[in-house]
Amino acid sequence: MSGCGCGCGDGAGPFSKGRDLVEFVYNAHEGTIRDQPIRNGALETKCQGCGEHFSLSTYVGSCPQCGGVHAVAPMNPTAENIQFGGKNFTPFL
């Protein structure tokens, strides 16, 4: 169990890294979090795939240049905590 209270129990959680965190946030709370605006506003970041600068405005988003999927956990949404799921990444549902 992740300890976040979502009941997912698959071992991934809000402290996961990379693809695991992207899948966790994407699926957390039956997918209700992924499209919510980040509580303190968009995070300015650089794509971890192609290096393009962009704003991550929801907890899961993609680079407008290459489509690389990025996510940040709602409990600590800072640019330093953004994780990369990969280019053409489709989260596990």
C-alpha positions, 0 to 999 in steps of 0.5 A: 500500500502506498500510504496515500489513502487511495487504496491502490495497494500496488506498491507504487505511491506518491514517492515513486520515481519516473514511470511508476509515479506517472502511472500512480498519479494518472490512476490515483483516486480513479483518475480524478487527480490527473486533469486537476490544475496544480493547486499553487499554479502551473510549474515551469519545467524542461521536458526530460525527453527533448529539453523543451521548456513548458508549463505543467498545469495539471498533475499529469501533462505532456510536452507540447514539443515531443509528447513526453508525459510528465507528472507530479504528486499532489502532495508535493507539487514542485518543479524538482519533483516532476517525473518523466514517464517517457515519449509516447507513454500510455499510462497503465489503466 
